[in-house]
């Protein structure tokens, strides 16, 4: 199982989260699940990625999901590129670009960290 977490949990300086919540993205057998963490993000931006994630949670009026709530993103199609990955599900498309420090940025500039199975 691969887990992709927002970098805030790793106490890295200069972290940027432009989403409504902190999230963990879990992959098992070609299937993705997004788990909402703390929903107190004052830096939230109106981005296409944030909108897709909120729609995956089916929240009314784009309210952030509660901590611990899971969204089943369905089957995953992953494409590796020269400098990152594109992860497509029926509900959300993540485009991760690898940075020089080993972290990844999604298409909206949010910093993520890939971590192995817990």
C-alpha positions as a printed Julia matrix, in Angstrom:
118×3 Matrix{Float64}:
   0.0    0.0     0.0
   1.33   3.44   -0.92
   0.3    6.41    1.18
   0.6   10.0    -0.01
   0.34  12.6     2.75
   0.35  16.34    2.82
   3.78  17.47    4.0
   2.5   19.27    7.1
   2.59  15.99    8.99
   6.34  15.78    8.42
   7.05  19.23    9.92
   8.8   20.46    6.79
   9.41  24.2     6.46
   7.67  26.15    3.72
   4.79  23.71    3.37
   1.92  24.81    1.23
  -1.56  23.38    1.41
  -4.08  25.07   -0.85
  -6.79  22.49   -0.18
  -9.71  22.68    2.26
  -8.22  20.04    4.58
  -5.07  18.08    5.22
  -5.48  14.73    3.48
  -3.98  11.26    3.25
  -4.32   9.47   -0.08
  -4.22   5.66    0.19
  -3.75   3.19   -2.64
  -4.61  -0.5    -2.45
  -4.86  -2.88   -5.39
  -5.37  -0.15   -7.99
  -7.95   1.61   -5.81
  -7.69   5.04   -4.12
  -9.18   6.34   -0.88
  -8.85   9.94    0.34
  -9.07  10.51    4.11
  -9.73  13.99    5.48
  -7.57  15.21    8.33
  -7.71  18.55   10.13
 -10.13  20.9     8.35
  -8.79  24.18    9.7
  -6.84  25.42    6.7
  -6.83  29.2     6.5
  -4.75  29.08    3.28
  -7.44  27.3     1.26
  -7.61  28.46   -2.37
 -10.32  28.03   -4.97
  -8.55  25.61   -7.3
  -9.8   22.96   -9.69
  -8.16  20.24   -7.58
  -9.82  21.47   -4.38
 -13.19  21.59   -6.17
 -12.76  18.01   -7.47
 -11.85  16.77   -3.99
 -14.83  18.48   -2.35
 -17.12  17.04   -5.04
 -15.68  13.58   -4.32
 -16.89  14.04   -0.76
 -20.28  15.26   -2.07
 -20.28  18.15    0.38
 -23.0   20.73   -0.02
 -21.87  24.28   -0.7
 -18.25  23.06   -0.83
 -17.98  22.77    2.95
 -14.8   20.93    3.98
 -15.29  17.31    5.08
 -15.02  16.42    8.75
 -11.83  14.88   10.12
 -11.64  11.12    9.49
 -14.23  11.05    6.71
 -13.22   8.9     3.72
 -13.96   9.41    0.04
 -13.75   6.38   -2.23
 -12.13   7.64   -5.43
 -12.46   4.32   -7.25
 -10.06   2.67   -9.67
  -6.74   4.34  -10.36
  -4.89   4.86  -13.62
  -1.3    5.96  -12.98
   1.03   7.37  -15.61
   4.69   8.02  -14.84
   6.36  10.98  -16.53
   9.93  12.26  -16.57
   9.45  14.31  -13.4
   6.43  12.87  -11.63
   3.13  11.02  -11.85
  -0.4   11.59  -13.08
  -2.98   9.73  -11.03
  -6.46   9.61  -12.54
  -9.61   8.4   -10.83
 -13.23   8.87  -11.85
 -13.55  11.76   -9.41
 -10.13  13.44   -9.09
  -7.0   13.87  -11.21
  -3.73  14.44   -9.35
  -0.65  15.63  -11.26
   2.39  15.24   -9.0
   5.69  16.9    -9.99
   8.82  15.83   -8.1
  10.73  18.63   -6.38
  14.48  18.77   -5.64
  13.89  17.99   -1.93
  12.11  14.71   -2.77
   8.6   15.96   -2.08
   5.93  16.3    -4.74
   3.68  19.23   -5.7
   0.21  18.74   -7.06
  -1.07  20.89   -9.92
  -2.33  23.55   -7.5
   1.04  23.91   -5.73
   0.17  21.87   -2.63
   3.17  19.95   -1.27
   2.77  16.17   -0.76
   5.1   13.46    0.55
   5.03   9.86   -0.66
   5.51   7.36    2.16
   5.61   3.56    2.21
   3.06   1.31    3.88
   2.49   2.08    7.56
